[in-house]
Amino acid sequence: MVQAVQRAVQILRELAVTGPRLGVTELAERLGVAKPTVHALLRTLEAEGLVVQDRDSSKYQLGPYLVHLGNSYLDTQELRSRSLTWADLLARRAGEAVWVAVPTDGRMLVVHHAFRPEGAVQILEVGASVPWNTCALGKAVAAFAPAEERERLLAGELTVLTGASVTRPDRLAAELERVRAQGYALEDQESAIGDAGIAAPVFDRSGAVVGAIGVVGPVERLLAEPARQELAVAVRETARNLSRDLGAPRAAATGAVG
């Protein structure tokens, strides 16, 4: 590990999570690093376009070149590129918005968003990051992750976003077992009041889970019967087809255990 690089990344993470603007003193305290060191790192990041300094407050925020890096990541993300057609088909079939997401550091990063057909004005959510335990996408991935990874996630921080967020490891573990048995996961107002989700895991050619695809929308539309069962079937079938596009073995692509 190169310490200077690690600290520079920590600065970017602090600005992303805690920001939008932080000063040298604030960052030094958060990182436990001397102010001259933080200042030197910020000047270097600024020269590369990764951070910019606000003229009025002299505080720093994320820079425009990060957008270029993010777009480059999306352009080379195989799950995203393979999911474009399948996500659009699912959105039309379900009549709901569709998210495709990949796991990153205990969260789910949305890499593709297909809008709900004939819906009102919608906001593109590509780049959104949601705690794994509060969304169907995250639970779908965690359920089919290797046992060691699943245990690590359950032992880690379990975020609370609403009163419905599940933070007891034993309850989450039981829910993940149900997900493994049925092949899809549910979210009932755990990320945002009034919102729900139904998602299924996506596997690659090695048989490993690499992400998830699912529908998101109002709880009254997604989780009321018979809509819930119909949407679950559509999501599972789409995830299976997407997994096959990625070269997943037939056993993995079915997305259910037992």
C-alpha positions as CSV (number, residue, x, y, z in Angstrom):
1,M,0.0,0.0,0.0
2,V,1.3,3.5,-0.9
3,Q,0.3,5.7,2.0
4,A,0.0,8.9,-0.1
5,V,-2.3,7.3,-2.6
6,Q,-4.4,5.8,0.2
7,R,-4.8,9.1,1.9
8,A,-5.7,10.8,-1.3
9,V,-8.5,8.2,-1.8
10,Q,-9.6,8.8,1.7
11,I,-10.0,12.5,1.0
12,L,-12.1,11.8,-2.1
13,R,-14.3,9.4,0.0
14,E,-14.8,12.0,2.7
15,L,-15.8,14.6,0.2
16,A,-18.2,12.1,-1.4
17,V,-19.8,10.9,1.8
18,T,-19.5,13.8,4.2
19,G,-19.2,16.8,1.9
20,P,-20.1,18.4,-0.3
21,R,-17.4,20.9,0.9
22,L,-14.8,20.3,3.6
23,G,-11.8,22.4,4.7
24,V,-8.2,21.4,5.3
25,T,-8.7,21.4,9.1
26,E,-11.9,19.3,8.8
27,L,-10.2,16.7,6.6
28,A,-7.1,16.6,8.7
29,E,-9.2,15.8,11.8
30,R,-11.2,13.1,10.0
31,L,-8.1,11.4,8.5
32,G,-5.9,11.9,11.6
33,V,-3.2,13.5,9.4
34,A,-1.3,16.7,9.8
35,K,-2.8,19.8,8.0
36,P,0.3,20.4,5.8
37,T,0.1,16.9,4.5
38,V,-3.7,17.2,3.7
39,H,-3.1,20.6,2.1
40,A,-0.3,19.1,-0.2
41,L,-2.6,16.2,-1.2
42,L,-5.5,18.6,-2.0
43,R,-3.3,20.8,-4.1
44,T,-2.2,17.7,-6.1
45,L,-5.7,16.4,-6.5
46,E,-6.8,19.9,-7.6
47,A,-4.1,20.0,-10.2
48,E,-5.5,16.8,-11.7
49,G,-9.1,18.0,-11.6
50,L,-10.2,15.6,-9.0
51,V,-11.1,18.3,-6.5
52,V,-11.8,22.0,-6.8
53,Q,-11.6,24.8,-4.2
54,D,-14.6,27.0,-3.6
55,R,-13.5,30.6,-3.9
56,D,-15.8,32.0,-1.2
57,S,-15.2,29.5,1.6
58,S,-11.8,28.1,0.5
59,K,-13.2,24.7,1.2
60,Y,-12.7,21.8,-1.3
61,Q,-15.3,19.6,-3.1
62,L,-15.1,16.9,-5.7
63,G,-13.9,17.9,-9.1
64,P,-15.2,17.5,-12.7
65,Y,-12.7,15.0,-13.9
66,L,-14.3,12.4,-11.6
67,V,-17.3,12.5,-14.0
68,H,-15.0,11.4,-16.8
69,L,-13.6,8.6,-14.7
70,G,-17.1,7.5,-13.7
71,N,-18.3,7.5,-17.3
72,S,-15.3,5.5,-18.3
73,Y,-16.1,2.9,-15.6
74,L,-19.7,2.6,-16.9
75,D,-18.6,2.3,-20.5
76,T,-16.4,-0.7,-19.6
77,Q,-18.7,-2.3,-17.0
78,E,-19.8,-5.6,-18.7
79,L,-22.9,-6.1,-16.6
80,R,-24.2,-2.7,-17.5
81,S,-23.5,-3.0,-21.2
82,R,-25.2,-6.5,-21.3
83,S,-28.1,-5.3,-19.2
84,L,-29.3,-2.4,-21.4
85,T,-31.7,-4.4,-23.6
86,W,-32.9,-6.7,-20.8
87,A,-33.6,-3.8,-18.5
88,D,-35.7,-2.0,-21.1
89,L,-37.6,-5.1,-21.8
90,L,-38.3,-5.7,-18.1
91,A,-39.4,-2.0,-17.7
92,R,-41.9,-2.4,-20.5
93,R,-43.1,-5.8,-19.2
94,A,-43.5,-4.7,-15.6
95,G,-44.5,-1.1,-16.2
96,E,-42.0,0.0,-13.6
97,A,-38.5,1.5,-13.4
98,V,-35.6,-1.0,-13.4
99,W,-32.3,-0.7,-11.7
100,V,-29.1,-2.7,-12.4
101,A,-26.6,-2.6,-9.6
102,V,-23.2,-4.0,-8.6
103,P,-21.8,-4.5,-5.0
104,T,-19.1,-2.1,-3.8
105,D,-17.9,-1.8,-0.2
106,G,-21.1,-2.9,1.5
107,R,-23.3,-0.9,-0.8
108,M,-25.1,-1.3,-4.1
109,L,-24.0,1.0,-6.9
110,V,-26.6,1.6,-9.6
111,V,-24.9,1.3,-13.0
112,H,-28.1,1.4,-15.2
113,H,-31.6,2.8,-14.8
114,A,-34.4,2.1,-17.2
115,F,-37.2,4.5,-16.7
116,R,-40.8,3.5,-16.0
117,P,-42.7,3.6,-19.3
118,E,-45.3,6.4,-19.7
119,G,-44.4,7.6,-16.2
120,A,-44.2,11.2,-14.9
121,V,-40.9,13.1,-14.8
122,Q,-38.3,10.8,-13.5
123,I,-34.7,11.4,-12.2
124,L,-31.9,9.3,-13.5
125,E,-30.4,7.3,-10.6
126,V,-27.2,6.0,-12.2
127,G,-24.5,6.5,-9.7
128,A,-26.8,6.2,-6.7
129,S,-25.3,4.1,-3.8
130,V,-27.6,2.3,-1.4
131,P,-26.6,0.2,1.7
132,W,-26.9,-3.4,0.8
133,N,-29.2,-4.3,3.7
134,T,-31.8,-1.7,2.8
135,C,-32.5,-2.7,-0.8
136,A,-33.7,-5.8,-2.7
137,L,-30.7,-5.5,-5.0
138,G,-28.3,-5.8,-2.1
139,K,-30.1,-8.7,-0.5
140,A,-30.2,-10.6,-3.8
141,V,-26.5,-10.3,-4.1
142,A,-25.7,-11.0,-0.5
143,A,-27.8,-14.2,-0.5
144,F,-25.8,-15.7,-3.3
145,A,-22.4,-14.4,-2.3
146,P,-19.8,-16.9,-0.9
147,A,-20.5,-17.8,2.8
148,E,-17.5,-15.9,4.0
149,E,-18.6,-12.7,2.3
150,R,-22.2,-13.1,3.5
151,E,-20.9,-13.5,7.1
152,R,-18.7,-10.4,6.7
153,L,-21.6,-8.3,5.5
154,L,-23.9,-9.5,8.3
155,A,-21.1,-8.7,10.9
156,G,-20.5,-5.3,9.4
157,E,-22.4,-2.0,9.6
158,L,-26.1,-2.4,9.0
159,T,-27.4,1.0,8.0
160,V,-30.8,2.4,9.1
161,L,-32.5,4.6,6.5
162,T,-36.1,4.2,7.7
163,G,-38.0,2.6,10.5
164,A,-38.4,-0.5,8.3
165,S,-34.7,-1.0,7.8
166,V,-33.6,-4.4,9.1
167,T,-30.5,-4.2,11.2
168,R,-30.6,-7.4,13.2
169,P,-28.1,-9.9,11.8
170,D,-30.2,-12.9,12.7
171,R,-33.3,-11.5,10.9
172,L,-31.3,-10.6,7.9
173,A,-29.6,-14.0,7.8
174,A,-33.1,-15.7,7.8
175,E,-34.3,-13.4,5.1
176,L,-31.2,-14.2,2.9
177,E,-32.0,-17.9,3.3
178,R,-35.5,-17.2,2.0
179,V,-34.0,-15.3,-0.9
180,R,-31.7,-18.2,-1.8
181,A,-34.7,-20.6,-1.7
182,Q,-37.0,-18.4,-3.9
183,G,-34.4,-16.7,-6.1
184,Y,-35.5,-13.1,-5.6
185,A,-35.4,-10.5,-2.8
186,L,-38.0,-8.0,-1.6
187,E,-37.6,-4.5,-0.2
188,D,-40.5,-3.0,1.7
189,Q,-39.9,0.7,2.5
190,E,-36.4,0.0,3.9
191,S,-34.6,2.6,1.9
192,A,-37.3,5.2,1.5
193,I,-40.9,5.5,2.9
194,G,-43.4,4.5,0.3
195,D,-40.9,2.7,-2.0
196,A,-40.4,-1.0,-2.7
197,G,-38.3,-3.2,-4.8
198,I,-38.1,-6.8,-6.2
199,A,-34.7,-8.0,-7.4
200,A,-32.9,-11.1,-8.5
201,P,-29.1,-11.9,-8.7
202,V,-27.1,-11.9,-11.9
203,F,-24.2,-14.4,-12.4
204,D,-21.1,-14.3,-14.7
205,R,-19.4,-17.0,-16.6
206,S,-17.6,-18.3,-13.5
207,G,-20.9,-18.8,-11.7
208,A,-20.2,-16.0,-9.2
209,V,-22.8,-13.4,-8.4
210,V,-21.8,-10.0,-9.9
211,G,-24.8,-7.9,-9.4
212,A,-28.6,-7.7,-9.5
213,I,-31.5,-6.4,-11.5
214,G,-34.8,-5.4,-10.2
215,V,-37.9,-3.2,-10.4
216,V,-38.4,-0.3,-8.1
217,G,-41.5,1.8,-7.4
218,P,-44.3,2.6,-5.0
219,V,-45.0,-0.1,-2.4
220,E,-48.7,-0.3,-3.3
221,R,-48.0,-1.2,-6.9
222,L,-45.1,-3.6,-6.4
223,L,-46.0,-5.6,-3.3
224,A,-49.8,-5.9,-3.5
225,E,-50.9,-9.3,-4.8
226,P,-51.1,-10.6,-7.5
227,A,-48.7,-7.9,-8.8
228,R,-45.9,-9.1,-6.5
229,Q,-45.8,-12.6,-7.8
230,E,-46.1,-11.5,-11.4
231,L,-43.3,-9.0,-11.0
232,A,-41.1,-11.6,-9.2
233,V,-41.5,-14.0,-12.1
234,A,-40.6,-11.3,-14.6
235,V,-37.6,-10.2,-12.6
236,R,-36.3,-13.7,-12.1
237,E,-36.7,-14.5,-15.8
238,T,-34.9,-11.4,-16.8
239,A,-32.0,-12.0,-14.4
240,R,-31.7,-15.6,-15.7
241,N,-31.5,-14.3,-19.3
242,L,-29.0,-11.6,-18.4
243,S,-26.9,-14.2,-16.6
244,R,-26.9,-16.4,-19.7
245,D,-25.8,-13.4,-21.7
246,L,-22.8,-13.1,-19.4
247,G,-22.0,-16.8,-19.9
248,A,-23.2,-18.1,-16.6
249,P,-23.5,-21.9,-16.2
250,R,-27.1,-23.1,-16.3
251,A,-27.2,-24.1,-12.6
252,A,-26.1,-20.6,-11.5
253,A,-28.4,-18.8,-13.9
254,T,-31.5,-20.3,-12.4
255,G,-30.9,-18.1,-9.3
256,A,-32.4,-20.4,-6.7
257,V,-30.9,-22.9,-4.3
258,G,-32.7,-26.0,-3.0
